[in-house]
């Protein structure tokens, strides 16, 4: 295989990886569950490697990716993380209808598992991009914004987008044309006591880490 053929193959692999990411994202938006969440996290991890191989760039410039990577890596090695995820309707008005809730102690453990110079960078990303509610952490706004930023970076890098990106492309174009933001805030307009009680109850039902 010539160098040009190898480069074309790497670009094609990155494009296919992007397709997997956007398909996983559509499934997570349509019928969110712990399985769709971790399929999406794994697709992001795989695409990062493929983009690096294709164009010598990756997603580490995106804070949301660094935060989510810590969760993905912990889940990859600690199976009980999947049992500690809850997907539930947002209890109030928000720009996202669903929340993906993890235990705070597991997010802390994911950060602590990051080694070397990446740990503080990961901690800062998690603190900035996740939404923290006492013992509960909502990662869904971070997940949504990562997918949008990944789409933007793929365009910037010239990675061909597959047909699986069509829905996101149409939404992005509509937002541009109508002056809407591309990213979500993820804030919840509801009585603080209602949110606190709900999430405290949700976390109390999750099995504690071994």
ABEGO torsion letter per residue (X at the ends): XBAAAAAAAAAAAAAAAAAAAAAAAAAAAABBBAAAAAAAAAAAAAAAAAAAAAAGBBAAABAAAAAAAAAAAAAAABAAAAAABBBBBBBEBBABABBBBBBAAAAAAAAAABBEAAAAAAAAAAAAABBBBEABBBAAAAAAAAAAAAAAAAAAAGBBBBAAAAAAAAAAAAAAAAGBBABBAGBBBBBAAAAAAAAAAAAAABBBBX
